[in-house]
Amino acid sequence: MRFIVVDDEPACNMISKFTIRRLDKEAQVEVFTNPVDALLYIKTLYLEDNECEPSFVLLDINMPYMNGWEFLKETESYGPEVHKYLTIHIVSSSVDANDEAKAKGCALVKGFISKPIKLENLKEIVKDSN
């Protein structure tokens, strides 16, 4: 399993990584505090190297420089040849109902999870992808 965590908060990344390891000790976990770096990683894996292993993306909404919505817009431009490998979930501390509604309206987003991510959330994400 591969997880890509995109969140500008190091503490949240540490919790996410720890929780992913509880789910699967062998999971590949790539953590990015800069969304641009995460986009480059995804682009390299799926557009340039034709890597075919799917990835679960845990994406924060509220980040400086590039927010989660901008990240999703850029990811949309990669096309269906990349989309089929990504299972994206918004992971946010936002309590704004508009954020959750916007996430549900985005075709690339499979779900909305409140921070901090829990083991039960990850189990559900993996179960739903099968």
PyMOL commands that set and color helices and strands:
alter all, ss='L'
color gray80, all
select helices_A, chain A and resi 10-23+35-48+68-76+80-83+97-104+119-129
alter helices_A, ss='H'
color red, helices_A
select strands_A, chain A and resi 2-6+28-32+55-59+86-92+109-114
alter strands_A, ss='S'
color yellow, strands_A
deselect
rebuild
show_as cartoon
